[in-house]
Amino acid sequence: MRSESCDIFCNVVDNYGDIGVCWRLARQLANEHGLAVRLWVDDLASFQRLCPDTDAALDVQRCRGVEIRHWTTDFPAIEPASLVIEAFACTLPERYVTAMAVLQRKPVWINLEYLSAEDWVEGCHKLPSPHPRLPLTKYFFFPGFTERTGGLLLERDLLARRDAFQSDAEVQQHYWRSLGVQERIAGELRVSLFGYENEAMEALLGCWEKGAHPLTCLLPEGRSLPQVAAFFGHSTGKAGDIWQRGNLRVHVLPFVEQERYDELLWACDVNFVRGEDSCVRAQWAANPFIWQIYPQHDGVHLAKLEALRARYTAGLLPETVLSVRDLSLAWNGGPDVAGAWAHFAAQGGMLARHGKEWADRLANNNLALNLLDFYRQSE
């Protein structure tokens, strides 16, 4: 496997975030750039939710141009790939690292880091880390929002497909009918809600219920579902449920594979997203979005939240900047989510225009292309 091959190792931590990024990268390297890619996953059950074609009981299988391998403690004796990606500081099997060290041509070993918009990322991107015992060097590769970072994952045709979808009213109507969602009515807002548990959930749903205009909330099955169900007086919920209170209607959607989730982001007026992968996809969707960042006990996540907010809103009018800041903070543990939502919704037109310009700027810095350039220069 020494010619243009890649092993990606993913330890599933947060259900779908880490594997979502790795699966997207694996398909792009295999299908757009022709690498022989093996994706090593320790939790095939979670992976199966993203790719229903796979069988969680199989240790080896192929899916969409990628070889899927079950990463177990009893790791097999294999020849390492020429490009090795250790996703999010997971620890490679010792047997595999030893096999890399004895090769005459050492693999290019990359630690793909978590996404951050913070300034310090630029100084750490591509830094080498020599192995303490073996003749190997690992390089830190940081996704990011500036030219001095690794950029973001973006498929070759994604923005063209987005534009075609968003400019075709008939295609959108067909999409809504496929979800069982009724035709839009005058003044109606459509919002996707994908998140973790959130103390602000009841207040947000309450302000939507009492709002001056109809609001349809599209809720994928996940960790937010129990809280939303409780708001409507239910102990649980399932895909297909439709709940109504006041001006708020909620449609519970099945958990969908990544391509179908992109369509949801394209179709909605506002997107609430969580973690890393859905945050990036919301930015490609070019619609107003609010990010629920994965919480950390020491509050470090709030600095990351603010760093992205600052980059995203740079150059906008002060009232627009404040609307994004206030709702971002309120949705991530701050006060007055209802008031923040009202302010944010009033800036929807401005943010929709800005979202397209922002996505166009980001599209010039492609993570997969940058990874391949670094790999080929290092070979």
C-alpha positions in Angstrom: 0.0 0.0 0.0 3.0 2.4 -0.4 1.7 4.3 -3.5 -0.7 7.1 -2.6 -2.3 5.2 0.3 -3.8 6.5 3.5 -4.7 5.1 6.9 -7.1 7.2 9.0 -7.5 6.2 12.7 -10.6 7.4 14.5 -11.5 6.9 18.1 -15.2 7.7 18.4 -15.6 10.0 21.4 -18.7 12.1 21.0 -21.0 9.7 19.1 -20.7 11.3 15.6 -18.4 14.4 15.7 -15.0 12.7 15.3 -16.2 10.0 13.0 -18.2 12.5 11.0 -15.0 14.5 10.1 -13.0 11.3 9.4 -15.6 9.8 7.2 -15.9 12.9 5.2 -12.1 13.2 4.8 -11.8 9.5 3.9 -14.3 9.7 1.1 -12.8 12.9 -0.3 -9.2 11.5 -0.4 -10.5 8.3 -2.0 -13.1 9.5 -4.5 -11.7 12.9 -5.5 -8.0 12.3 -5.2 -7.6 8.6 -5.9 -5.9 7.4 -2.7 -6.4 3.9 -1.4 -7.9 4.8 2.0 -8.5 2.6 5.0 -10.6 4.1 7.8 -10.0 2.4 11.2 -12.9 2.9 13.5 -13.3 1.6 17.1 -17.1 2.0 17.2 -18.8 0.7 14.1 -22.3 1.0 15.6 -21.9 4.8 15.7 -20.3 4.8 12.2 -23.3 2.9 10.9 -25.6 5.8 11.8 -23.6 8.0 9.4 -23.3 5.3 6.7 -26.2 2.8 6.8 -24.6 0.7 4.0 -22.1 -0.7 6.5 -22.5 -3.7 8.7 -21.4 -3.1 12.3 -20.6 -6.8 12.7 -18.0 -6.9 9.9 -14.3 -6.2 10.7 -13.4 -5.5 7.1 -15.7 -4.1 4.4 -15.8 -1.5 1.6 -18.2 1.4 1.4 -18.3 4.3 -1.0 -14.7 3.8 -2.2 -13.2 3.4 1.3 -12.1 0.3 3.1 -13.6 0.3 6.6 -11.7 -1.6 9.2 -12.8 -2.3 12.8 -10.1 -1.0 15.1 -9.7 -3.5 17.9 -7.2 -4.1 20.7 -5.9 -7.1 18.8 -4.5 -5.1 16.0 -3.4 -7.1 12.9 0.1 -7.1 11.3 -0.2 -4.9 8.3 2.0 -2.7 6.2 1.3 1.0 7.1 0.1 3.4 4.4 2.3 6.1 3.0 0.1 8.8 4.7 -1.0 8.1 8.3 -3.7 10.4 9.9 -4.1 10.1 13.6 -7.4 12.0 14.1 -7.8 14.2 17.2 -4.8 12.8 19.1 -6.0 9.3 19.3 -3.2 6.9 20.2 -2.1 4.6 17.3 -1.6 0.9 18.0 1.9 0.2 19.2 2.2 -2.6 16.7 1.4 -0.2 13.9 3.8 2.5 15.0 6.6 -0.1 15.2 5.8 -1.2 11.7 6.1 2.4 10.5 9.5 2.7 12.1 11.1 -0.2 10.3 10.1 1.0 6.8 12.9 2.4 4.8 10.6 5.1 3.5 8.8 6.4 6.6 5.1 7.3 6.3 4.1 10.9 6.6 2.4 10.9 10.0 -0.1 13.6 10.7 -2.1 14.4 13.9 -5.3 16.0 12.6 -6.3 18.4 15.4 -9.6 19.8 16.4 -11.0 22.9 14.7 -10.4 26.3 16.2 -10.5 29.9 15.1 -8.1 31.1 17.8 -5.0 33.0 16.8 -2.5 30.6 18.3 -3.4 27.8 15.8 -1.4 29.5 13.1 1.8 29.2 15.1 1.2 25.5 15.8 0.1 24.4 12.3 2.6 21.9 10.7 4.9 21.8 13.8 6.9 18.6 14.0 6.9 16.3 17.0 9.8 13.7 16.9 9.0 10.3 18.4 10.9 9.9 21.7 12.3 6.5 20.8 11.8 5.7 17.2 12.9 7.3 13.9 9.6 8.9 13.2 8.2 12.4 13.2 4.5 13.4 13.6 3.2 16.7 12.4 0.4 18.7 13.9 -2.2 19.7 11.3 -4.8 22.3 12.3 -8.0 22.9 10.4 -8.9 26.6 10.5 -10.2 29.8 9.0 -7.1 31.5 7.7 -4.5 30.8 5.0 -1.9 30.0 7.7 -4.0 27.0 8.9 -5.1 23.8 7.2 -8.5 25.1 6.1 -11.8 23.2 6.1 -13.2 20.1 4.5 -15.0 21.0 1.3 -16.0 18.5 -1.4 -15.3 19.5 -5.0 -19.0 20.1 -6.0 -20.6 21.0 -2.7 -21.1 24.7 -3.3 -22.5 24.2 -6.8 -25.0 21.6 -5.4 -25.9 24.0 -2.6 -26.6 26.8 -5.1 -28.6 24.6 -7.4 -30.8 23.5 -4.4 -31.3 27.0 -3.0 -32.1 28.6 -6.3 -34.8 26.0 -7.3 -38.1 26.5 -5.5 -39.5 23.2 -6.9 -36.6 21.2 -5.6 -37.1 22.7 -2.2 -40.8 22.0 -2.2 -40.1 18.4 -3.1 -37.6 18.2 -0.3 -40.1 19.5 2.3 -42.7 17.0 1.0 -40.2 14.2 1.4 -40.0 15.1 5.1 -43.8 15.4 5.5 -43.6 19.1 6.1 -46.5 21.3 4.9 -46.1 24.2 2.5 -44.7 27.4 3.9 -47.2 30.0 5.0 -46.7 33.8 5.0 -44.0 34.9 7.5 -43.0 31.4 8.5 -39.5 30.7 9.7 -37.9 27.3 9.4 -35.1 26.3 11.9 -33.1 23.2 12.2 -32.1 22.2 15.8 -29.2 19.8 16.3 -27.6 20.0 19.7 -26.6 18.7 23.1 -28.7 19.0 26.2 -29.1 22.7 26.9 -30.4 24.7 29.9 -31.7 27.3 27.6 -33.9 24.9 25.6 -37.2 25.5 27.4 -36.8 29.3 27.1 -36.0 29.2 23.4 -38.9 26.9 22.6 -41.2 29.1 24.8 -40.3 32.3 22.8 -40.9 30.4 19.6 -44.3 29.3 20.8 -45.2 32.9 21.7 -43.6 34.5 18.7 -45.4 36.8 16.3 -44.9 34.5 13.3 -45.1 30.7 12.7 -41.9 28.8 13.3 -41.3 25.2 12.1 -38.5 23.5 14.0 -36.8 20.5 12.3 -35.4 18.3 15.1 -33.1 15.4 14.1 -33.3 12.5 16.6 -30.5 12.9 19.1 -29.6 14.3 22.5 -32.0 17.3 22.3 -35.0 15.1 21.7 -35.9 14.3 25.4 -35.9 18.0 26.3 -38.1 19.0 23.4 -40.5 16.1 24.0 -40.8 17.2 27.7 -41.6 20.8 26.6 -44.7 19.3 24.8 -45.6 17.1 27.7 -44.2 13.9 26.4 -41.9 11.5 28.1 -40.1 10.6 24.9 -40.3 11.1 21.1 -39.5 9.4 17.8 -38.9 10.2 14.2 -42.2 11.2 12.6 -43.7 12.9 15.6 -45.2 16.3 15.0 -45.9 18.6 18.0 -47.6 22.0 18.0 -47.9 24.7 20.7 -48.9 28.2 19.8 -46.9 29.4 16.8 -44.3 26.6 17.2 -44.5 23.3 15.3 -41.8 20.7 15.7 -41.1 17.9 13.2 -38.9 15.1 14.6 -36.7 13.8 11.9 -34.7 10.5 11.7 -31.0 10.7 12.2 -29.7 11.1 8.6 -26.5 10.4 6.8 -24.3 13.4 6.0 -25.5 14.3 2.5 -29.1 14.5 3.7 -28.1 16.7 6.6 -26.5 19.1 4.2 -29.9 19.5 2.4 -31.5 20.3 5.7 -29.0 23.0 6.4 -29.5 24.4 2.9 -33.3 24.4 3.2 -33.7 26.1 6.7 -33.6 29.8 7.4 -31.6 29.4 10.6 -29.5 26.4 11.8 -28.6 25.5 15.3 -25.6 23.1 15.2 -23.3 21.4 17.5 -19.7 20.2 17.6 -17.3 20.5 14.7 -18.6 18.8 11.7 -22.1 20.3 11.7 -20.7 23.7 12.5 -18.5 23.6 9.3 -21.4 22.3 7.2 -23.6 25.2 8.5 -21.1 27.6 7.2 -21.0 26.0 3.8 -24.9 26.2 3.8 -24.4 30.0 4.0 -27.5 30.5 6.2 -27.5 32.2 9.6 -26.3 29.7 12.2 -25.7 29.4 16.0 -23.0 27.0 17.2 -23.4 25.0 20.4 -19.8 24.2 21.2 -18.9 21.0 23.2 -18.6 22.2 26.8 -15.4 21.8 28.8 -15.3 22.1 32.6 -12.6 24.8 32.6 -14.5 27.1 30.2 -11.9 26.9 27.5 -14.7 26.2 25.0 -16.0 29.8 25.4 -12.7 31.2 24.1 -13.1 29.0 21.0 -16.7 30.1 20.6 -15.8 33.8 20.8 -12.8 33.3 18.4 -15.1 32.0 15.7 -17.8 34.6 16.4 -15.2 37.4 16.1 -13.9 36.1 12.7 -17.4 35.4 11.4 -18.8 38.8 12.2 -15.7 41.0 11.4 -16.8 44.0 9.3 -20.5 43.6 10.0 -22.6 46.4 11.5 -22.4 46.7 15.3 -26.1 45.6 15.8 -25.5 42.5 13.7 -22.3 41.7 15.5 -24.1 42.0 18.9 -27.0 39.8 17.7 -24.7 36.9 16.9 -22.6 37.4 20.1 -25.6 37.6 22.4 -27.4 34.5 21.0 -24.2 32.5 20.8 -23.5 33.2 24.5 -27.1 32.7 25.6 -27.2 29.3 23.8 -23.9 28.3 25.5 -24.8 29.0 29.1 -25.5 32.7 29.1 -28.6 34.7 30.0 -31.8 35.7 28.2 -32.0 33.4 25.2 -35.5 34.7 24.3 -34.3 38.3 24.0 -31.2 37.3 22.2 -33.3 35.3 19.7 -35.5 38.2 18.9 -32.5 40.4 18.2 -30.8 37.7 16.1 -34.0 37.0 14.1 -34.3 40.7 13.2 -30.8 40.5 11.6 -31.7 37.4 9.5 -31.5 39.2 6.1 -28.2 40.7 6.8 -26.7 37.5 8.1 -28.0 35.5 5.1 -26.2 37.8 2.7 -23.1 37.7 4.8 -23.2 33.9 5.0 -22.7 33.5 1.2 -19.7 35.9 1.2 -18.2 34.2 4.2 -18.5 30.7 2.6 -17.0 32.0 -0.6 -13.9 33.3 1.3 -13.5 30.1 3.2 -13.7 27.9 0.0 -10.2 29.0 -1.1 -8.6 27.0 1.7 -9.4 23.3 1.3 -8.2 20.9 4.1 -8.0 17.8 1.9 -5.9 19.6 -0.7 -3.7 21.1 1.9 -3.1 17.8 3.5 -2.2 16.2 0.2 0.2 19.1 -0.6 2.0 18.7 2.7 2.1 14.9 2.3 3.6 15.0 -1.2 6.2 17.7 -0.3 7.2 15.6 2.7 7.5 12.3 0.9 
